């Protein structure tokens, strides 16, 4: 009995559990249960959303979603998936038809619903593309043989799916040419244009088809085409004459011709009548005519510009011949150019004595402009409308573009007072063919001794023997009748006195040179010269014979005193230098003395007519030479060629009788056989950057150790990596360095030059020789060694901005590089440079890969120029310095702004940093350089972006390519500084600058990938977070 009760108890428990389980179960449903996608285009997908719901009281497990035709009904839902009780999930099903037909199918949801699978019915209909071409048929009409006549056609897709035109086939491609690229895809409702050209080869009728092959289920589309060819009656030589002619630049009012030949073909059946039409400044001959069968005529077109500037026109050939295919149009063009004269418009002469004259240099220019380039200005004449103004010398000329020529206007007043006139320049300048110049001046009376009624005496004062002075004597007629001068002559002492005649007023010669008629109120002027021939006082007499009843013979007493003059003496008057080496100098001398006991001699100049002879004096010129101390003149003979060389030195003084004395010179140039002196001062040391080594030495003399022999011609410097260079054999086996940039210095001066060696941190041995101008080689120098540099610097730049200078540099390779320090100064004084950075900027140690570095100096004042030097320090403490760079920070706003965008602000190992640049330019087009870099927590930097010489249009806004960097477990955790700098490509100055930071942590990413961090704008001010669309994310 107890056993039976236990069995019943167990059965009761099991039965109760089954009842409980039956009440707890998932219940799947999908809506809509039946779905018709309607019409869908072939080749694309039409999506629809379905809602999967769990109506039960247990978790629903969706094990699979199965489409009866996955290629047509595509399901987007990840399985397995769970849906909580009362929850829903979105299921995407797309209709993707492949052909024009009706489609039906099912989508089955497999789950743990105890009722079994859930089935949704789906259906849809595909819509095909539909091709149409307009026009469907086309007649090209008449077309000339040998040329093509095009027509436009349009292909349309009237269906709903993409139309793919795989080929367009002409039944005769040589006659009906098709211009289209295939295959071509045309969207629903879209059109594509193409050109079909009729290109007949013979005079006949043509018909054909053009077939369009596509995916239209109705099949190919055929267009009918036709045309008729006529054989041209007329042809041209050259064949391209119908393309027209460009006359180029032609001077205004000048004419240029262009000709071609027009022929009537021998195969023509009738004469060809023609006419030509054109318009000024173009003209044509003949204008009309008739060409017989097989005949020809030359057609000449002229271009005669009347104004400056470009001119376009046409030449039109017409004919009434019924077989003529239409007017032929020749395009004509030309550019009128002209000279452009420019000169003075008025000239004022200085006050000028009557009987004297003043000259003015008139410069006439042919102004260079775009319209005058290569055009010659022709001056045809220059004339004066007043007798007191004349043109002296040439009155015509030609003047090239941009050049000037000088003409002389002379003012010779005939009366006292203001005199004016006009000088006219005649030229071929079309704008100013007559250029008028107003000229004026004042005629004045010369300073003179005036003796009315012939009462006269004159004293010339004291003058050196051999010199000449001239005075003017006025013989005036103060009576009422004409004064007749019968004779004027020096009647006593004509060795010291002489005379010349000059006229004034209305005086006219009376038959012989000494007979003059002077009208009342006028005068005769006589120039009297005094030229003493001896020391002491002397007198003479000027006798005047006239019809003056009171004094028919009148004597004028002339007087003067001759004083002593200097007397130059040159000794010797010839110098023979003998033989001198080519390129070397030989010296000789002569003296200049004054043999006069009374008057000093003025030595004004000494010149040589041959550059092989140069002169120097023991005193500067000009110099006054007394009777005691002569001047020594040193002459240096430096032959540049071998052979006899002659010359003359001219000595200029104020000796009135011998103002110039010549000294003849001769010498012979011979070959140089002495080599330069040996260099024993060669030194070597490590250079600045790269693999540099600096060599220095004392410059040798050209000939041995004679410092006066001049400089040598060149150096031969060689190096070895195996050891010292002590012998000529070792020197010949050594590697030669390029010394073409080294110019030998004056003997005794120290020279230095830095060479870039092949390898870094390598010991090199050096030796050298020197060579003179004749090829003589010195003895081998001492040998020295040095170790080349450890850091090879590619570049070092300083970019100035507002309140900052950004220093960037890159190394090509490094060896044992501990790091860098920066030196700064506001002057080039080496003692004023101080270290800028605290500690060292870490180097890369030893690497053959390029390394990028940066440092921003914000402790600067705008407007002040700063000089920077980069110093590399190796592990042993050896320093290597760069060349100086300079930058001047400035205040101002730039038209270019930049936004730097990062996909997140915090990262972990395995994350990818994605950066981009949005830049805009509100100003004019600029050429910019863009650079972005990251500074690591340990101070090292690496380049993210470098773009040089990018044209940036005004008003332009661009989004730069993504810059990606993937963090690894080896990257240091901490803050990374991201810097973006935009600089002007021409000046190197900063036009936009942005700085921000990101952080590499051990935590999960704090921002989702669709959020971009806005990290900088313009000068770097942070402005928060900006969300970007999902499609901008780089995956």
ZAMARGU-4260 file (C-alpha; in steps of 0.2 Angstrom, whole numbers, plus 5000, padded with zeros to 4 digits):
<rodrens>
0) 5000/5000/5000 | 5014/5012/5004 | 5023/5008/4988 | 5008/5012/4978 | 5006/5029/4986
5) 5023/5034/4982 | 5021/5030/4963 | 5005/5041/4963 | 5014/5055/4971 | 5028/5055/4958
10) 5016/5055/4944 | 5006/5070/4952 | 5022/5080/4952 | 5027/5076/4934 | 5009/5080/4928
15) 5009/5097/4937 | 5026/5102/4929 | 5019/5098/4912 | 5004/5109/4915 | 5016/5123/4921
20) 5027/5121/4905 | 5012/5121/4893 | 5007/5139/4900 | 5025/5146/4897 | 5030/5147/4878
25) 5035/5160/4864 | 5023/5165/4851 | 5030/5172/4834 | 5021/5183/4822 | 5027/5194/4807
30) 5018/5208/4799 | 5013/5211/4785 | 5009/5192/4782 | 5007/5195/4764 | 5017/5208/4754
35) 5017/5214/4736 | 5032/5225/4731 | 5023/5231/4716 | 5034/5237/4701 | 5052/5236/4703
40) 5066/5241/4691 | 5077/5227/4684 | 5095/5228/4691 | 5091/5237/4707 | 5083/5233/4724
45) 5066/5239/4731 | 5067/5237/4751 | 5052/5234/4763 | 5052/5233/4782 | 5043/5219/4791
50) 5040/5218/4810 | 5044/5202/4819 | 5035/5201/4836 | 5035/5189/4851 | 5017/5188/4857
55) 5022/5174/4870 | 5028/5174/4888 | 5045/5166/4885 | 5060/5172/4875 | 5058/5169/4856
60) 5074/5162/4848 | 5074/5165/4829 | 5086/5151/4822 | 5085/5156/4803 | 5076/5166/4790
65) 5075/5157/4774 | 5070/5165/4757 | 5063/5154/4743 | 5073/5164/4730 | 5087/5173/4739
70) 5093/5181/4723 | 5076/5190/4720 | 5069/5192/4738 | 5085/5197/4749 | 5083/5195/4768
75) 5093/5207/4779 | 5092/5200/4797 | 5106/5192/4808 | 5102/5175/4815 | 5102/5167/4827
80) 5093/5181/4836 | 5082/5182/4852 | 5067/5192/4855 | 5061/5195/4873 | 5043/5192/4878
85) 5032/5207/4871 | 5047/5214/4861 | 5049/5216/4842 | 5063/5216/4829 | 5064/5225/4812
90) 5067/5213/4797 | 5072/5221/4780 | 5067/5211/4764 | 5072/5218/4747 | 5064/5214/4730
95) 5078/5213/4717 | 5072/5207/4700 | 5084/5201/4687 | 5072/5200/4672 | 5055/5207/4666
100) 5043/5195/4673 | 5031/5192/4688 | 5039/5185/4704 | 5031/5176/4719 | 5040/5168/4734
105) 5040/5165/4753 | 5051/5170/4767 | 5051/5156/4782 | 5055/5161/4800 | 5062/5146/4809
110) 5061/5148/4828 | 5057/5139/4845 | 5039/5143/4843 | 5030/5127/4848 | 5018/5130/4834
115) 5032/5128/4821 | 5039/5139/4807 | 5031/5155/4802 | 5029/5159/4783 | 5027/5176/4774
120) 5021/5177/4756 | 5030/5190/4745 | 5027/5195/4726 | 5033/5208/4714 | 5034/5213/4695
125) 5049/5219/4686 | 5049/5234/4674 | 5061/5233/4660 | 5070/5248/4651 | 5063/5255/4635
130) 5075/5263/4622 | 5070/5278/4610 | 5081/5287/4598 | 5076/5304/4590 | 5075/5307/4576
135) 5070/5290/4570 | 5076/5294/4553 | 5086/5308/4546 | 5091/5315/4528 | 5107/5324/4528
140) 5103/5332/4512 | 5118/5338/4501 | 5135/5336/4508 | 5152/5340/4499 | 5163/5326/4494
145) 5178/5324/4506 | 5171/5333/4521 | 5158/5328/4535 | 5141/5335/4539 | 5136/5331/4557
150) 5119/5329/4565 | 5114/5328/4583 | 5103/5313/4589 | 5096/5309/4607 | 5095/5292/4615
155) 5081/5291/4629 | 5076/5278/4642 | 5057/5278/4643 | 5057/5263/4655 | 5060/5261/4673
160) 5076/5251/4674 | 5094/5256/4668 | 5096/5255/4650 | 5113/5248/4644 | 5118/5253/4627
165) 5131/5240/4623 | 5135/5245/4605 | 5130/5258/4591 | 5133/5250/4574 | 5133/5259/4557
170) 5129/5250/4541 | 5143/5260/4533 | 5155/5267/4546 | 5165/5277/4533 | 5150/5286/4526
175) 5139/5287/4542 | 5152/5290/4556 | 5145/5288/4574 | 5153/5297/4588 | 5148/5289/4605
180) 5157/5279/4619 | 5150/5262/4623 | 5144/5253/4633 | 5134/5268/4641 | 5121/5266/4655
185) 5106/5278/4654 | 5095/5279/4670 | 5076/5279/4670 | 5070/5295/4661 | 5087/5301/4657
190) 5094/5305/4639 | 5111/5304/4631 | 5116/5314/4615 | 5127/5308/4601 | 5133/5314/4584
195) 5131/5305/4567 | 5141/5313/4553 | 5138/5311/4534 | 5155/5309/4525 | 5152/5306/4507
200) 5167/5299/4497 | 5159/5301/4479 | 5146/5311/4471 | 5131/5299/4473 | 5115/5295/4484
205) 5118/5286/4500 | 5106/5277/4512 | 5110/5267/4528 | 5105/5262/4545 | 5112/5265/4563
210) 5108/5251/4575 | 5107/5253/4594 | 5111/5237/4603 | 5104/5237/4621 | 5096/5227/4635
215) 5078/5233/4630 | 5069/5217/4629 | 5060/5223/4613 | 5076/5221/4604 | 5088/5233/4594
220) 5083/5250/4589 | 5086/5255/4570 | 5088/5273/4564 | 5087/5276/4545 | 5100/5289/4538
225) 5102/5295/4520 | 5111/5309/4511 | 5117/5315/4493 | 5135/5321/4489 | 5139/5334/4476
230) 5157/5336/4469 | 5164/5353/4474 | 5168/5363/4458 | 5181/5374/4466 | 5197/5370/4476
235) 5211/5381/4484 | 5230/5381/4486 | 5235/5379/4499 | 5222/5367/4504 | 5220/5375/4521
240) 5216/5392/4514 | 5198/5391/4519 | 5203/5391/4537 | 5207/5409/4535 | 5223/5419/4539
245) 5230/5429/4554 | 5240/5444/4548 | 5248/5446/4565 | 5255/5463/4570 | 5254/5476/4556
250) 5259/5494/4558 | 5245/5506/4557 | 5243/5514/4539 | 5254/5500/4532 | 5248/5486/4521
255) 5251/5467/4522 | 5245/5455/4509 | 5240/5436/4509 | 5237/5427/4493 | 5230/5410/4488
260) 5225/5401/4472 | 5207/5397/4468 | 5204/5383/4454 | 5189/5377/4444 | 5192/5358/4443
265) 5195/5351/4426 | 5181/5338/4430 | 5168/5352/4431 | 5155/5353/4418 | 5152/5372/4418
270) 5161/5389/4421 | 5161/5395/4439 | 5156/5412/4443 | 5161/5420/4459 | 5161/5435/4470
275) 5171/5440/4486 | 5165/5451/4500 | 5174/5458/4515 | 5175/5474/4525 | 5188/5487/4530
280) 5202/5486/4535 | 5202/5470/4525 | 5201/5471/4506 | 5201/5458/4492 | 5206/5458/4473
285) 5198/5452/4462 | 5181/5455/4469 | 5172/5445/4456 | 5174/5435/4440 | 5172/5418/4431
290) 5183/5403/4431 | 5183/5392/4416 | 5184/5374/4417 | 5202/5370/4423 | 5207/5388/4425
295) 5213/5397/4441 | 5215/5414/4448 | 5226/5421/4462 | 5216/5430/4476 | 5225/5443/4486
300) 5218/5449/4503 | 5226/5465/4511 | 5226/5471/4529 | 5228/5489/4531 | 5225/5494/4549
305) 5220/5512/4553 | 5220/5510/4572 | 5229/5501/4586 | 5221/5485/4592 | 5214/5468/4587
310) 5203/5467/4571 | 5193/5452/4566 | 5184/5450/4549 | 5178/5438/4536 | 5181/5435/4517
315) 5165/5427/4510 | 5165/5418/4493 | 5148/5417/4485 | 5142/5410/4468 | 5126/5408/4459
320) 5131/5392/4451 | 5117/5379/4456 | 5130/5366/4460 | 5139/5377/4473 | 5137/5370/4490
325) 5136/5386/4499 | 5146/5401/4504 | 5164/5398/4509 | 5169/5409/4524 | 5187/5413/4527
330) 5191/5420/4545 | 5202/5435/4545 | 5211/5443/4559 | 5225/5455/4563 | 5232/5467/4575
335) 5236/5485/4572 | 5251/5492/4580 | 5260/5508/4579 | 5275/5518/4585 | 5272/5529/4600
340) 5282/5545/4599 | 5286/5555/4615 | 5297/5570/4618 | 5297/5588/4625 | 5282/5599/4621
345) 5292/5615/4626 | 5310/5620/4628 | 5316/5636/4636 | 5334/5641/4632 | 5346/5650/4644
350) 5350/5668/4640 | 5361/5668/4625 | 5373/5682/4619 | 5369/5689/4602 | 5380/5681/4589
355) 5382/5666/4601 | 5372/5651/4603 | 5365/5638/4615 | 5361/5620/4611 | 5347/5609/4618
360) 5348/5590/4616 | 5331/5584/4611 | 5327/5566/4616 | 5314/5558/4605 | 5308/5541/4611
365) 5298/5527/4604 | 5288/5521/4619 | 5287/5503/4622 | 5270/5496/4624 | 5260/5480/4619
370) 5255/5489/4603 | 5273/5495/4598 | 5283/5480/4601 | 5295/5477/4586 | 5288/5493/4578
375) 5301/5506/4571 | 5297/5524/4573 | 5302/5534/4558 | 5306/5553/4560 | 5305/5560/4542
380) 5310/5578/4546 | 5312/5591/4560 | 5310/5609/4555 | 5309/5626/4564 | 5298/5640/4559
385) 5309/5653/4566 | 5327/5658/4559 | 5334/5660/4577 | 5331/5642/4580 | 5339/5628/4569
390) 5342/5610/4569 | 5360/5605/4570 | 5365/5588/4563 | 5353/5575/4556 | 5334/5579/4554
395) 5328/5562/4551 | 5330/5545/4559 | 5323/5528/4563 | 5320/5523/4582 | 5318/5505/4588
400) 5304/5501/4601 | 5309/5506/4618 | 5324/5516/4612 | 5328/5535/4611 | 5338/5546/4599
405) 5345/5563/4602 | 5343/5578/4591 | 5351/5596/4593 | 5341/5612/4593 | 5351/5628/4592
410) 5346/5645/4598 | 5357/5658/4590 | 5348/5675/4594 | 5350/5688/4581 | 5343/5702/4592
415) 5342/5707/4610 | 5326/5702/4619 | 5314/5687/4620 | 5313/5676/4604 | 5300/5662/4602
420) 5296/5649/4589 | 5290/5632/4585 | 5300/5616/4581 | 5290/5603/4572 | 5294/5584/4572
425) 5286/5574/4558 | 5285/5555/4560 | 5274/5540/4556 | 5265/5540/4573 | 5247/5540/4567
430) 5241/5548/4583 | 5254/5563/4582 | 5261/5564/4564 | 5266/5582/4568 | 5273/5585/4586
435) 5275/5604/4589 | 5288/5610/4602 | 5286/5628/4608 | 5304/5635/4610 | 5309/5652/4617
440) 5324/5661/4624 | 5331/5678/4627 | 5345/5686/4617 | 5357/5696/4627 | 5372/5708/4623
445) 5389/5700/4626 | 5401/5708/4639 | 5412/5720/4628 | 5422/5735/4627 | 5411/5748/4618
450) 5420/5763/4610 | 5408/5775/4602 | 5415/5787/4588 | 5430/5775/4587 | 5438/5781/4603
455) 5446/5765/4609 | 5461/5756/4618 | 5461/5739/4626 | 5472/5729/4638 | 5472/5710/4638
460) 5481/5709/4655 | 5493/5695/4659 | 5493/5678/4651 | 5505/5663/4650 | 5516/5662/4635
465) 5508/5649/4623 | 5490/5652/4630 | 5476/5662/4620 | 5463/5674/4626 | 5450/5683/4616
470) 5440/5699/4618 | 5427/5707/4607 | 5428/5725/4600 | 5412/5734/4595 | 5412/5747/4581
475) 5396/5756/4582 | 5388/5768/4569 | 5381/5782/4580 | 5378/5793/4564 | 5363/5795/4553
480) 5371/5788/4537 | 5379/5772/4533 | 5397/5769/4540 | 5408/5762/4526 | 5423/5752/4534
485) 5436/5751/4521 | 5449/5740/4530 | 5452/5733/4548 | 5469/5725/4551 | 5483/5722/4564
490) 5496/5734/4558 | 5508/5731/4572 | 5514/5715/4581 | 5503/5702/4573 | 5513/5688/4581
495) 5505/5692/4598 | 5488/5699/4591 | 5476/5692/4578 | 5457/5696/4574 | 5441/5688/4567
500) 5426/5697/4560 | 5408/5694/4566 | 5392/5704/4560 | 5376/5710/4568 | 5360/5718/4562
505) 5359/5722/4543 | 5378/5724/4539 | 5383/5717/4523 | 5400/5714/4515 | 5406/5727/4503
510) 5414/5716/4491 | 5430/5710/4500 | 5432/5703/4518 | 5438/5719/4525 | 5425/5730/4518
515) 5409/5732/4528 | 5393/5744/4528 | 5386/5748/4545 | 5369/5756/4544 | 5364/5769/4557
520) 5361/5761/4575 | 5370/5745/4570 | 5387/5739/4574 | 5402/5728/4568 | 5410/5716/4581
525) 5428/5711/4579 | 5435/5697/4590 | 5453/5701/4595 | 5465/5687/4602 | 5480/5689/4612
530) 5493/5675/4612 | 5510/5681/4619 | 5525/5673/4612 | 5538/5680/4624 | 5539/5684/4643
535) 5535/5703/4647 | 5524/5717/4641 | 5520/5719/4623 | 5509/5731/4612 | 5501/5731/4595
540) 5490/5741/4584 | 5473/5738/4576 | 5470/5750/4562 | 5452/5755/4556 | 5449/5764/4539
545) 5432/5771/4536 | 5422/5786/4529 | 5420/5794/4546 | 5425/5812/4541 | 5432/5816/4558
550) 5443/5800/4559 | 5445/5791/4542 | 5460/5781/4550 | 5458/5776/4568 | 5472/5766/4578
555) 5467/5756/4593 | 5481/5752/4605 | 5482/5734/4610 | 5492/5728/4625 | 5496/5713/4636
560) 5509/5705/4647 | 5516/5688/4643 | 5522/5678/4658 | 5532/5662/4660 | 5523/5644/4657
565) 5527/5627/4664 | 5537/5615/4654 | 5534/5597/4655 | 5548/5584/4654 | 5546/5565/4654
570) 5561/5554/4656 | 5562/5541/4648 | 5550/5542/4634 | 5551/5523/4631 | 5551/5508/4642
575) 5556/5490/4637 | 5550/5477/4650 | 5559/5463/4642 | 5552/5445/4645 | 5538/5442/4658
580) 5528/5426/4663 | 5511/5426/4656 | 5499/5430/4671 | 5513/5438/4681 | 5519/5456/4682
585) 5535/5466/4678 | 5538/5484/4684 | 5546/5499/4677 | 5545/5518/4679 | 5547/5535/4672
590) 5547/5552/4679 | 5537/5568/4675 | 5546/5584/4680 | 5544/5603/4677 | 5559/5612/4669
595) 5551/5629/4671 | 5560/5639/4685 | 5545/5651/4687 | 5528/5642/4685 | 5522/5625/4693
600) 5516/5611/4681 | 5499/5604/4684 | 5499/5585/4680 | 5480/5581/4676 | 5480/5563/4670
605) 5490/5547/4665 | 5481/5534/4654 | 5487/5518/4645 | 5480/5511/4629 | 5483/5493/4632
610) 5476/5483/4647 | 5492/5473/4648 | 5500/5490/4655 | 5493/5498/4671 | 5500/5514/4679
615) 5501/5520/4696 | 5509/5536/4704 | 5518/5540/4720 | 5505/5554/4723 | 5486/5555/4719
620) 5481/5564/4703 | 5479/5578/4698 | 5495/5585/4706 | 5505/5601/4704 | 5523/5598/4701
625) 5536/5611/4707 | 5553/5614/4699 | 5561/5603/4712 | 5551/5587/4715 | 5546/5576/4700
630) 5532/5563/4700 | 5537/5545/4698 | 5525/5534/4687 | 5526/5515/4690 | 5521/5505/4675
635) 5516/5486/4678 | 5517/5474/4663 | 5505/5459/4665 | 5505/5449/4649 | 5490/5438/4646
640) 5497/5430/4630 | 5514/5425/4624 | 5523/5436/4611 | 5528/5454/4609 | 5515/5467/4617
645) 5516/5486/4613 | 5507/5500/4621 | 5507/5519/4625 | 5505/5529/4641 | 5499/5547/4638
650) 5504/5560/4651 | 5492/5575/4651 | 5498/5592/4659 | 5494/5611/4657 | 5510/5614/4647
655) 5502/5625/4634 | 5515/5620/4621 | 5515/5601/4624 | 5499/5597/4633 | 5501/5578/4630
660) 5517/5567/4630 | 5517/5549/4625 | 5528/5536/4632 | 5530/5520/4621 | 5530/5503/4630
665) 5536/5486/4624 | 5537/5469/4632 | 5537/5450/4628 | 5525/5437/4636 | 5533/5420/4640
670) 5527/5404/4647 | 5526/5401/4666 | 5536/5385/4671 | 5536/5387/4690 | 5522/5377/4700
675) 5513/5385/4715 | 5520/5382/4732 | 5516/5366/4743 | 5501/5367/4755 | 5507/5361/4772
680) 5493/5369/4782 | 5479/5358/4777 | 5467/5354/4792 | 5450/5344/4793 | 5436/5344/4806
685) 5418/5338/4807 | 5405/5348/4797 | 5388/5355/4801 | 5375/5343/4795 | 5373/5328/4783
690) 5389/5319/4781 | 5399/5335/4780 | 5418/5337/4783 | 5426/5355/4783 | 5443/5357/4776
695) 5454/5373/4778 | 5471/5378/4772 | 5482/5393/4768 | 5481/5399/4750 | 5498/5396/4741
700) 5507/5408/4729 | 5506/5405/4710 | 5525/5403/4708 | 5533/5394/4723 | 5533/5404/4739
705) 5534/5421/4730 | 5518/5430/4737 | 5520/5443/4723 | 5517/5431/4709 | 5498/5431/4712
710) 5485/5417/4715 | 5485/5399/4709 | 5471/5394/4697 | 5463/5379/4705 | 5464/5365/4718
715) 5464/5346/4717 | 5457/5338/4733 | 5455/5319/4736 | 5450/5308/4750 | 5453/5290/4756
720) 5444/5278/4768 | 5459/5266/4770 | 5472/5277/4778 | 5483/5293/4775 | 5488/5299/4758
725) 5507/5302/4759 | 5513/5298/4741 | 5508/5303/4724 | 5503/5285/4720 | 5491/5285/4735
730) 5484/5302/4729 | 5481/5296/4712 | 5471/5281/4719 | 5461/5292/4730 | 5444/5299/4726
735) 5443/5316/4719 | 5431/5329/4727 | 5422/5343/4717 | 5431/5359/4719 | 5423/5369/4705
740) 5415/5381/4717 | 5432/5385/4726 | 5441/5401/4720 | 5459/5402/4726 | 5462/5416/4737
745) 5476/5429/4739 | 5492/5420/4745 | 5493/5418/4764 | 5474/5419/4766 | 5465/5405/4775
750) 5452/5396/4765 | 5438/5384/4771 | 5425/5373/4762 | 5413/5360/4768 | 5411/5344/4758
755) 5397/5331/4759 | 5405/5314/4761 | 5397/5297/4755 | 5394/5290/4773 | 5390/5297/4790
760) 5401/5293/4805 | 5416/5288/4794 | 5434/5293/4796 | 5441/5300/4779 | 5459/5305/4775
765) 5462/5320/4764 | 5477/5328/4754 | 5477/5341/4740 | 5488/5350/4727 | 5486/5367/4718
770) 5488/5371/4700 | 5493/5387/4692 | 5486/5395/4676 | 5498/5386/4665 | 5494/5369/4672
775) 5509/5367/4684 | 5505/5356/4699 | 5512/5359/4716 | 5520/5346/4728 | 5507/5335/4738
780) 5501/5343/4754 | 5501/5336/4771 | 5488/5323/4775 | 5474/5325/4788 | 5458/5316/4793
785) 5441/5319/4801 | 5425/5309/4805 | 5409/5314/4795 | 5393/5319/4803 | 5381/5308/4811
790) 5365/5317/4807 | 5359/5320/4789 | 5347/5335/4789 | 5335/5336/4774 | 5328/5353/4779
795) 5325/5366/4793 | 5312/5379/4792 | 5305/5393/4802 | 5287/5398/4798 | 5280/5415/4806
800) 5262/5418/4812 | 5253/5429/4823 | 5262/5428/4840 | 5272/5412/4836 | 5286/5405/4825
805) 5284/5386/4821 | 5301/5377/4818 | 5300/5361/4808 | 5314/5350/4802 | 5317/5332/4795
810) 5332/5321/4795 | 5336/5309/4781 | 5346/5298/4793 | 5353/5298/4810 | 5367/5289/4819
815) 5369/5289/4838 | 5358/5304/4839 | 5353/5308/4857 | 5343/5324/4853 | 5342/5342/4847
820) 5342/5359/4856 | 5337/5375/4848 | 5346/5392/4849 | 5338/5409/4846 | 5344/5427/4844
825) 5337/5443/4838 | 5354/5447/4830 | 5367/5438/4820 | 5380/5440/4834 | 5385/5423/4839
830) 5387/5428/4857 | 5369/5432/4858 | 5361/5415/4854 | 5353/5406/4869 | 5345/5389/4871
835) 5326/5390/4867 | 5320/5373/4873 | 5321/5365/4890 | 5331/5349/4890 | 5333/5340/4873
840) 5320/5336/4859 | 5323/5317/4859 | 5332/5311/4843 | 5329/5294/4834 | 5346/5286/4839
845) 5351/5277/4824 | 5339/5275/4809 | 5340/5276/4790 | 5322/5281/4789 | 5317/5300/4788
850) 5312/5308/4805 | 5301/5323/4807 | 5302/5336/4821 | 5294/5352/4827 | 5294/5365/4840
855) 5283/5380/4842 | 5291/5396/4849 | 5276/5407/4857 | 5288/5418/4867 | 5290/5431/4853
860) 5285/5449/4849 | 5276/5453/4832 | 5287/5463/4820 | 5304/5457/4828 | 5315/5446/4817
865) 5321/5430/4826 | 5336/5419/4820 | 5337/5401/4825 | 5350/5387/4824 | 5347/5369/4826
870) 5360/5359/4836 | 5361/5340/4835 | 5370/5331/4850 | 5376/5313/4849 | 5378/5300/4863
875) 5396/5306/4866 | 5391/5324/4867 | 5397/5330/4850 | 5387/5345/4844 | 5383/5348/4825
880) 5375/5365/4820 | 5364/5369/4806 | 5363/5385/4796 | 5353/5399/4802 | 5334/5402/4798
885) 5325/5418/4801 | 5306/5422/4804 | 5297/5438/4808 | 5280/5435/4817 | 5266/5447/4812
890) 5249/5453/4817 | 5235/5451/4805 | 5220/5440/4800 | 5220/5428/4786 | 5207/5424/4773
895) 5210/5406/4775 | 5203/5396/4789 | 5205/5378/4794 | 5195/5365/4804 | 5203/5349/4810
900) 5192/5335/4813 | 5196/5319/4823 | 5184/5304/4824 | 5186/5302/4843 | 5195/5311/4858
905) 5200/5295/4867 | 5208/5279/4860 | 5214/5262/4865 | 5226/5250/4857 | 5218/5244/4841
910) 5208/5259/4838 | 5211/5269/4822 | 5213/5288/4823 | 5205/5296/4808 | 5209/5315/4804
915) 5202/5327/4791 | 5204/5345/4786 | 5190/5357/4781 | 5198/5373/4774 | 5190/5388/4766
920) 5197/5403/4757 | 5187/5419/4758 | 5200/5429/4749 | 5209/5428/4732 | 5217/5412/4725
925) 5232/5407/4735 | 5246/5394/4734 | 5247/5385/4750 | 5257/5371/4759 | 5248/5360/4772
930) 5256/5350/4785 | 5249/5340/4800 | 5259/5331/4813 | 5257/5322/4830 | 5268/5325/4846
935) 5270/5309/4856 | 5269/5309/4876 | 5288/5307/4876 | 5291/5323/4865 | 5294/5314/4849
940) 5284/5319/4833 | 5279/5310/4817 | 5271/5318/4801 | 5253/5314/4797 | 5251/5325/4781
945) 5262/5335/4770 | 5255/5344/4754 | 5265/5357/4745 | 5261/5370/4732 | 5242/5368/4732
950) 5231/5380/4722 | 5217/5386/4733 | 5204/5397/4724 | 5195/5412/4732 | 5178/5407/4740
955) 5183/5389/4739 | 5179/5376/4753 | 5187/5359/4753 | 5187/5343/4763 | 5205/5335/4763
960) 5208/5316/4762 | 5207/5306/4778 | 5223/5304/4787 | 5223/5288/4797 | 5234/5281/4810
965) 5231/5264/4819 | 5236/5263/4838 | 5245/5248/4843 | 5250/5240/4860 | 5267/5248/4858
970) 5261/5266/4857 | 5263/5275/4873 | 5248/5279/4884 | 5245/5297/4887 | 5241/5314/4878
975) 5245/5316/4859 | 5246/5334/4853 | 5239/5336/4835 | 5245/5351/4825 | 5239/5357/4808
980) 5248/5372/4800 | 5244/5380/4783 | 5258/5391/4776 | 5259/5403/4761 | 5270/5394/4748
985) 5278/5410/4742 | 5282/5418/4759 | 5282/5403/4770 | 5272/5413/4783 | 5258/5405/4793
990) 5240/5409/4786 | 5231/5396/4798 | 5236/5386/4813 | 5227/5373/4824 | 5232/5363/4839
995) 5222/5350/4850 | 5225/5334/4859 | 5219/5317/4860 | 5222/5303/4873 | 5227/5285/4871
1000) 5220/5276/4887 | 5217/5258/4893 | 5199/5262/4894 | 5185/5259/4881 | 5182/5272/4868
1005) 5171/5286/4875 | 5164/5292/4859 | 5154/5282/4845 | 5162/5282/4828 | 5149/5293/4820
1010) 5154/5308/4831 | 5168/5319/4825 | 5178/5330/4837 | 5180/5348/4831 | 5198/5351/4837
1015) 5204/5368/4829 | 5199/5383/4819 | 5209/5397/4812 | 5222/5401/4825 | 5218/5386/4835
1020) 5204/5391/4847 | 5194/5376/4852 | 5175/5377/4850 | 5168/5360/4855 | 5161/5345/4847
1025) 5153/5344/4830 | 5143/5329/4824 | 5146/5323/4806 | 5135/5312/4795 | 5138/5293/4795
1030) 5143/5293/4777 | 5159/5304/4781 | 5166/5290/4793 | 5181/5281/4786 | 5179/5262/4789
</rodrens>
